[in-house]
Amino acid sequence: MKPERVIISGGGTGGHIFPAIAIANEIKKQFPDCQILFVGANGRMEMEKVPQAGFKIIGLNIVGFNRKSLLKNTLLPFKLLMSLRQARKIITEFHPQLVIGVGGYASGPTLKAAIWKKIPTLIQEQNSFPGKTNLILAKDVKAVCVAYSQMDRFFPADRIHLTGNPVRSDILEVNQKQKEAIAYYGLNPNQKTVFIMGGSLGARTLNQSVLNFIDTIGSNTNIQVLWQCGRLHFESIKQHDIPSNVTLLSFIDRMDLAYAAADLIVSRAGATSISELAVVGKPAIFVPSPNVAEDHQTKNAMALTNRGAAIFLSDASAPLELWPLIEKTIGDAKKRAALSDSISAAALPNATKDIVKIGVQLIQLL
């Protein structure tokens, strides 16, 4: 039995939305006639990003628990009940054969409604420490697709599938693109390249960590920096005296080529970034964001650091220690090779296909 109607639910952050869209694209690639409906949360990022990717989305009136203001949670039970009713109506009318949850507010009521109607359900957990929604749902869904081993600490062992996280297809062959990458970004082929990425909006700590050593960076003729500082910070940072061996960009339009050019990558530790860096197999220094729910990024980074597959540096230490650590690592070829080998061993490049395969198997059991 082929999938004819599938619901994908969740969002809130790019870390949830990107895997959801990747899964949807793979389903459409394999089964062009399949109808896919997204269910998100009104006012959240997915309501904009999903239609941009070419898919229909319906929003639920759901919000998360507000840890900063308990008073704002008084309406939460009513909104949850309303969202459950909305989700049941959507599922009754769309009649999906499979419902996939990727984490985030909306996936809770959507998958609960599907479970009540005995429709096959699958959740995809991107992080090494699960989000609360997936933890709650796990005991009732048919399959749990994870990106890290030893997740039976959190989920029923008989439902776990180690698939990895979906990654964009254009990064799968970056090692063949180095010459193209050097030319595209106007880099010097005789210098080692450090790629510092802070996400589309930028990471304030990473930016300050570079600015603190900008004169030192300029005097190092062996290293060049590809620095993605983010749209929010670009105008203020470009007012500084940026040395010629630093390429400053507000955003990266060809992430595959940025990865291909890099000898060392400095990044936050979101689940998607970690999965992509494992696939490209480049040595990495992770500086986890401290402003993430459940401190997911620190747990993600430590899961790799503990197996010798990455270097961990705390956000608090980065302003004074990041650049010295970069210079030390870029100058140690054996260390970089060891990091590269270890992070490559953690790669699961077929994640999207494997998740879709498991979903199809659930449908065939109907």
N, C-alpha and C positions, 0 to 999 in steps of 0.2 A: 504494500500500500504506500503510495507516494503522498507527501504532505500537500494538502490543497489549501489549508487555512492555518496560519500560525500567528499567535500573539507573542510579542516580546515586550517585557515591561521592566521599568526601572529608569534610573538616570540620576539627575542632580548634579553630577560632576562629569567631566570628560572621561574620567577613569571608568565610569559605568557606561556612558553613552557610546564611546568608541568601540568597545567590544560588542555592544548590542548591534550597532550598525554593521560591523564586520560580519557578525553571524547572519544578519539579514541579507547582506550581499552574497554570502556563500550559498544560502538557501535559494536565492533567485538565480544564481549561477547554475546550480544543479537542477533546480526545478522552476523553470521560467514562468510556469502558469500558477505557481503558488501565490495566494494572497497573504500579505503580511500586514498586520496591524500593530502599531506600537501603542502602549498605554503608559503615559507619563504623569507628572505632577504639574498642575497649572502654575505658571509663573517660574518654572525651573528651566534650565538650559536646554533640556531635551525638546521642549516645545518649539524651539527655533532650529536646533541642529538636525533633528530627524527629518522635517520637511525639506531642508536644504539637501539632504542626502537622497531625497526622492521617495520617501515613505510617508504614509498617512499616520497621524497620531491623535489620540484622544486624551485629554487631560482629566485627572481626578482632582477633587478638592481636598488634597491631603497635604499635611505639613508634618515635620518632624518634631521631636521633643526639644523644647527650648531650654538649654541648660543654664542660660544666663538670666532668664526671667521666668520664674515659676508661674507668675501670674498669667503670662501669655499662654500657658498650657491649659487654661480652664476650658477652652472650647475644643481641645484635642479629641476627647472621646466622641463628641458629636461629629466632628469632621471625619474621624475614622469610620464611624458607623455609616455616614453618608457615602464615603468612598467605597465601602464594602457593597453598598446597594448599587452604586454606579458600576462597579466592577462586575457584579452579577448580571446586570442588565446588558453590559457590553458583551460578556461571554455568551449569554443566552441568544443575543441577536447575531453575533458573528459566528458562533458555533465552531470554535477552533478544535483542531485535533491535537494540538500541542501548545503549551504555554511555557515560555522561557522567562526566567527572572534573572536580572543581572545585578541586583542590589539597588538600594535607593528607596525612597518613600513609597513610590507607586507600586513597586513589585509586591509589597506585603499584601494589601487587599486584593490585588489582581490574582496572585497565585492562590491565596486562601479561597477565593471564589471558585477557581478552577478545581482545586482539591475537593471542595464540597460537591462539585458536579462530576467528580471522578474522571476528569480530563487529565491525561498524562502531563506531568510537570517536571521541569528541569531547571536547576539554578546553576549559575556560573559565578564562582567566587574568585575575584582577582587577587586578593591579598593573602598573606601568610597568616594573618589574624582576621577572622571573618567579621563582617559587619553584622549588626544586631538583626537586621531583617532576615538575612540568610540563615543565621543561627536559629531563629524562631521557626523558619519554614522547613529546615532540613529534615526534621523527623517525619514529615508528611509527603515530601516530594519523591518522585521516582528515581531521580539521578542528581548527583552533585558533581559538577565539573570543577576541578581545582587546578591551581598553578604550582602548588608546592606539595612536597611529600609530607608524611606524618600528620595529615589533616584529620585523621581519625580521632585526634584529641577533641575535635569539635563536632564532627559529623558522623553519622552511622557508617561504619566501615564498608558495609555491603552495598552502599549506594555511591561510593566515591569513585570517580574516574580522574586520573591524573592526565589532563589534556594540555595544560598551559593556558596562557592568555592569547586571544587573537591579536595578531600584529599586522600592520599594513604590508601588502604584498611586495611593494617596491623596495623594501629593505632586505629581502631575502638573498639578494645577490650583490651586496654592497662591495664585497672584496674585489669585484671585477670593475669597479667604477672609480678607482682612486685617481687615475689621470684626469678623467672627466671632472671629478670633484675639485681637484687642485685648480684646474682652469676655470671652472664655474665661479668659484669664490675668489679668484685672483690671488691664490696663495703661492708661497715659495716652495718648490719641490725639494729644496735642500734643507729646509727647517722642519723640526718636529712640530706637529700641530696639536694644540690643546683646544678641544671644543667645550665651551662652557654654556650650558643651556638652562634657562630658568623658567621655561614654559612661555606661552603666548603673552601672558601679562607680565612676566618677569619675576625674579626672586630677589627681594631687596637685599638679603644677606649675601647672596652670591655676588651681586653687583658691588656691594660695598667692599667685599673681600678682594675684588679685582682692583677697585679704585685705590684701596689702601696701599697697593704695591705697584701702581701704574708706572712709576719712574723705574723701579727695579725691572719690571717686565720689558720696558723699552730698551733697557741696556743689555738684555740677554739676546745675543745674536743667534742663538741655537734654537730658539723657540718662537713660534708665532701662535696667536690666539684668535680663534673664531668665537666671538662673544655675542651670544643672543641675550640681550638685556631686557627685552619685553617692551611692548608698546607704551606702557605706563611710565617707563623710566628713560626711554630713548632720548627725548628732547633735552632733558636735564643732563644726562651723561655725556652727550656729544658736545656740550659746552666745555668739557675738560680737555686738556691737552692729550689727545689720544695718540700714542706712538704709532709709527708706520707698520710695526709688526703685529698690530691688533686690528682685526676686521670687526667693526661694531655693527650689529644688525638688530633691528627691532623685533623681527621674527624670522623664522627659517621657512622658506617656501619649498626647499628641496631637502627634506630631512635625510633622505637616503644618501645624498651627496655630502651632507655635513658629517654623517657617520663615516662615510667612505674616506673622507679626508683626514679623520682624526687618528692620532696615535694614542691619545688619552682623552677620556670624556669625564666631565664633571657635571653632575646632575642631581636634582631632587630624586626622591625614591618612590615615586608613584608606581603602581603596579604595571601600567602600560610601558613606562620608560624602562623599567627593569626587564620586562619581557623582551622589549626591542633590543636592549643592549646585550642580552644573552644571545639573541639570534645573530646579531652582527659580530659578536665575539670580541668586542673591544674592551681593554682594561678601563676600569671606571672607579672614580671616587664619588661616593654618595654622601650628600649632605641633606639628610631628611628634613622636611618641613616640620616644625613643632606645632603648626596650627592645623593639624588634621585630626579628625575624629578617631578616637581609640588609639592614637599615635601609630596608625597603620604604617607610615613610611619608615619609622625607626625599625619596626618589626620586619618589614620587607627587606631593608638594607642589612640588618643583622643576620637574616636567614642566609644571605649570600656571603657576608663577611666571615661568618663562623665556619664556612667551608673553603675559605681562601679564594673566593671568587670575586671579591671587591674590597675596596678600602672604605672604611667608615670614618666620617668626621662629623661631629655634632655641630648644629647650627650656631651654638654659642661660641664654639672654638674657631669657626671658620674665618672670621675677620682678621685674625692674627696668624692663623696656622695654614690656611688653604694654599696660598701661593708657595710657601716653603715646601709643603707636601707635594705640590705639583712639580716643582723643580727636582725634588728628590726622586720622585717616581718616574718622570720622563727621562731622567738620566740613568735609570736602572733597567737595562734591556731585559735582563733575566726576570726581574720582578714583573715587568709588563707582560712578558711571554707567559709566565705562570698564571697571572690573573686572567689573561685571555683564554688560556686552555681551560681553566676552572669555570669561568662564566659560560663558555661555549658548551661545556658538559651539562649545564643547567637548562639549555635551550630546548624548547618544544615548538618547533616551527610549524607543525601541522595542526595547531590547536583548533583553528576555526573549522577545518574539515572534520576533525575528530568530534567536536561538539555537535555539529550538524548530524554526523553519522549516528551518534548516541540518540539524538532526538528522533531521527527516522526510525531507529530500532524500537523506541517507545511507542511510536504510532503503529508499527507493525504488530505489536503485541495486543492491540485493541481487539 
